[in-house]
Amino acid sequence: MPAVYALVRRGRAPDDLDGLSVHARTALALLRERKEATAGDVRQRLGLRADPRNDPAYAALAELTHVLLVDRGPFVVPKAGIPYLSTEGYPYHLVAEAHPEIVRSAARLRVEAAADTLLGAYVDGAVFVRVAKLATLFRFLSKDEIDAALGRLAARGTVTVEGAGRERIAVGGYAPGRA
């Protein structure tokens, strides 16, 4: 996760709000105030109604999740009484507060090292993948960054790139037939 965080955030501080919508900024302010919130809490703060096709609260939270400012996870169980999970499910948290170890680890990674870590782990687990598919899977990486990372991994012998053009395939270390 530190590699993904480093690649998505690109060194941006958790308080960097560039490019966020007004609804996302409002949701972020609520999360900073309460430390956790549900989509219902955000919807109430926004003062907007949801319809089945368009829920401004979920849209704002998805925007914040997309840039790794918030995540959704288990809630804190009260010391007394019955643990209660709302019908909206697990609440949202600020990533920097809920997972400070990820933020700290990501801060130590250069973009190149993060790309190598992420793509190396993915290709190794997947055994092989079309290089063109990597650009679709990891849209926060440019095609040039993917090619450079695969080149570094190939130079280390952890990945082999075979074929040409759109048919290029990256093969991981556990592929059948590889020593």
C-alpha positions in Angstrom: 0.0 0.0 0.0 2.8 2.5 0.6 3.8 2.2 -3.1 0.2 2.9 -4.2 -0.1 5.8 -1.8 3.2 7.3 -3.1 2.1 6.9 -6.7 -1.4 8.3 -6.3 -0.5 11.2 -3.9 2.9 12.0 -5.7 4.2 13.8 -2.6 1.0 15.9 -2.1 0.3 16.6 1.6 -2.9 15.3 3.1 -4.1 18.9 3.3 -3.6 19.5 -0.4 -7.1 20.1 -1.8 -6.3 21.0 -5.4 -8.8 19.6 -7.8 -11.4 18.6 -5.2 -15.0 19.5 -5.7 -16.9 21.6 -3.1 -18.8 18.5 -1.9 -15.5 16.6 -1.5 -14.0 19.4 0.5 -17.1 19.5 2.7 -16.9 15.8 3.3 -13.2 16.1 4.1 -13.9 18.9 6.6 -16.6 16.7 8.3 -14.1 13.8 8.5 -11.4 16.0 10.0 -13.9 17.3 12.6 -15.4 13.9 13.6 -12.5 11.5 12.7 -15.0 9.1 11.1 -18.3 9.5 9.2 -20.8 7.6 7.2 -22.2 8.5 3.8 -25.4 9.5 5.7 -23.4 11.9 7.9 -21.9 13.5 4.7 -25.3 13.7 3.0 -26.7 15.4 6.1 -23.8 17.9 6.2 -24.2 18.6 2.4 -27.9 19.1 2.9 -28.7 17.3 -0.3 -31.1 14.4 -1.0 -29.9 11.3 -2.7 -31.7 9.5 -5.5 -31.0 6.0 -6.6 -28.9 7.2 -9.5 -27.1 10.1 -8.0 -26.0 10.3 -4.4 -23.8 13.4 -3.8 -22.4 11.9 -0.5 -21.1 8.8 -2.2 -19.8 10.8 -5.1 -17.9 13.1 -2.7 -16.5 10.2 -0.7 -15.5 8.3 -3.9 -13.6 11.4 -5.0 -11.7 11.5 -1.7 -11.1 7.7 -1.8 -9.8 8.0 -5.4 -7.0 10.4 -4.3 -6.4 8.3 -1.1 -7.4 10.9 1.4 -10.0 8.7 3.0 -10.7 5.0 3.2 -13.4 2.9 4.6 -12.8 0.4 7.4 -13.9 -1.1 10.7 -15.3 1.2 13.3 -14.2 1.5 16.9 -16.2 -0.8 19.2 -17.7 1.0 22.2 -16.4 -0.1 25.6 -19.9 -0.4 27.0 -23.1 -1.3 25.2 -23.7 -3.1 21.9 -21.4 -2.5 18.9 -23.6 -0.9 16.3 -22.8 -0.7 12.6 -25.1 1.6 10.7 -27.0 0.4 7.7 -24.6 2.5 5.6 -21.8 0.1 6.6 -18.3 0.8 7.7 -17.5 4.5 8.3 -14.9 6.5 6.3 -11.6 7.6 8.0 -8.8 9.9 7.0 -6.0 7.7 5.6 -3.3 9.9 7.2 -4.8 9.4 10.6 -6.0 5.8 10.3 -2.8 4.5 8.7 0.1 6.8 9.5 2.5 4.0 8.9 1.5 3.9 5.3 2.0 7.6 4.9 5.4 7.5 6.6 6.5 4.6 4.4 5.3 6.2 1.3 7.1 9.4 2.1 10.4 7.5 1.9 9.7 6.1 -1.6 10.7 7.8 -4.8 8.2 7.5 -7.6 10.5 5.1 -9.5 11.0 2.8 -6.5 7.2 2.8 -5.8 6.5 1.9 -9.5 9.0 -0.9 -9.3 7.6 -2.2 -6.1 4.0 -2.1 -7.3 4.5 -3.5 -10.8 7.0 -6.1 -9.6 4.5 -7.4 -7.0 1.6 -7.4 -9.5 3.5 -9.2 -12.3 4.9 -11.7 -9.9 1.5 -12.5 -8.5 -0.3 -12.4 -11.9 2.6 -14.5 -13.5 2.1 -12.6 -16.7 0.2 -9.6 -18.0 -0.1 -7.6 -21.3 1.9 -4.4 -20.8 -1.0 -2.4 -22.3 -3.2 -3.8 -19.6 -1.0 -2.3 -16.9 -1.8 1.2 -18.1 -5.5 0.4 -17.7 -5.1 -1.1 -14.3 -2.8 1.5 -12.9 -4.1 4.8 -14.4 -2.0 6.8 -11.9 1.1 5.6 -13.8 2.0 6.9 -17.3 2.9 4.5 -20.1 6.5 5.9 -19.9 6.6 5.2 -16.2 5.4 1.6 -16.7 7.9 1.0 -19.5 10.8 2.4 -17.4 9.8 0.3 -14.3 9.5 -2.8 -16.4 13.0 -2.0 -17.9 14.5 -1.7 -14.4 12.8 -4.9 -13.3 14.0 -6.7 -16.4 17.5 -5.5 -15.8 17.3 -7.0 -12.2 16.0 -10.2 -13.7 12.7 -10.2 -11.8 10.5 -9.7 -14.8 10.9 -10.6 -18.5 9.2 -8.5 -21.2 8.4 -10.5 -24.3 6.8 -9.6 -27.7 6.4 -6.3 -29.4 3.9 -3.4 -29.7 0.5 -4.0 -28.1 1.3 -7.7 -27.8 4.1 -7.1 -25.3 3.8 -9.3 -22.2 5.5 -9.0 -18.8 6.3 -12.3 -17.2 7.0 -12.6 -13.5 9.5 -14.7 -11.6 7.1 -17.6 -10.9 6.0 -18.2 -14.5 6.0 -21.9 -15.5 9.2 -22.9 -17.4 11.3 -20.1 -15.8 14.2 -21.0 -13.5 
